[in-house]
């Protein structure tokens, strides 16, 4: 009987200690890594849809972190400039949602580890594939615009009324004609 109490006490103690080591995030945590060392000791900015800076993180040893909470899932963009006069910064849309989000920025970008960010990464890959395919075609600028608009509508319909679908619609609505906008508005609420 004494050994049974001892075993139960040890099991309870072990479970208690294990639960103390487990930390589930209540909000989001972005664990970022910079893949090009020339960006080390720079600053990554988090901006909203209007371009307003909402947060920043210093890069140290090619790593950075953002943490926070939001009532609703939304997309923000991480922006990284090489210098103050950089006209073409690295921009990465990130879905702020509960969980630990993995980000890589540098010569290539990557976002993953949550449902919304996995969907965002799929969209970014598809967009890159589309862009690459346009280089191999001999199309007029108007034809490229038309094909891009068709691609965007397909992506919006594919992602539906999700955070990613809304992001694509709101970010690229100016590339769509009125008929395409109305078609997307049926899904985007």
Secondary structure, DSSP 4 states (H G I P E B T S, - for coil): -HHHHHHHHHHHHHHHHHHHH----SSEEEEEEESSGGGTT-EEEEE-TT--EEEEEE-BTTEEEEEE--SS-EEEEEEE-SSTT-SS-EEEEEEE-SEEEEEEESSS-EEESSHHHHHHHHHHHHHHHHHHHHHTS---HHHHHHHHHHHHHHHHHHHTTSHHHHHHHHHHGGGS-HHHHHHHHTT--
